[in-house]
Each structure stands twice: as C-alpha cells, then as structure tokens.
Amino acid sequence: MRKETLLEATAMSVVVVPSTRETFTPRELAAAYKEFIEHGPQYQDAKTGLSASAYRFGEHVLLAYEESETGVVVLIHPTS
C-alpha cells in the first residue's frame, strides 16, 4: 500500500501522491487544486464518471482528477 498524504479541504478531500509532493511546490499544488475546484475539470467522461484536468508547471505536468464514487480529488504527476 502506498503512503499518501490526506489534506482536509472545504467540502472535499484531496490526496497528493508522494512523488507529486517531491516534484511540485506546495504553492503549485494549491494553485492546481484551487483551479480545479473553482473552474471545474477540463475533461469529463460520461461513461466512467471521471473528471480531470492537466496543469503545466515548467516542464512538469500535474493531473488532478476527482474519483466519482468518493468525491476525493487526487493530484498526481504522470511518469514515463
């Protein structure tokens, strides 16, 4: 099982994967989360219920998605 950090938010919870915390600053993570909550996801899949957005900070991409069943927002850094 992966160790993850769980942060409380106003009406939802957010999970930040450890490698993501190492790649992005707290300010970048907060900015992406705020954008996701305030403006909604950029992509939505009606079949799966997945809602997601991608944010670029320099050369790195941060993905934010909301798990449809739990409402938890997950911030991850895709790796190759």
C-alpha positions, 0 to 999 in steps of 0.5 A, a space after each residue: 500500500 502506498 503512503 499518501 498524504 490526506 489534506 482536509 479541504 472545504 467540502 472535499 478531500 484531496 490526496 497528493 501522491 508522494 512523488 507529486 509532493 517531491 516534484 511540485 511546490 506546495 504553492 503549485 499544488 494549491 494553485 492546481 487544486 484551487 483551479 480545479 475546484 473553482 473552474 471545474 475539470 477540463 475533461 469529463 467522461 460520461 461513461 466512467 464518471 471521471 473528471 480531470 484536468 492537466 496543469 503545466 508547471 515548467 516542464 512538469 505536468 500535474 493531473 488532478 482528477 476527482 474519483 466519482 464514487 468518493 468525491 476525493 480529488 487526487 493530484 498526481 504527476 504522470 511518469 514515463 
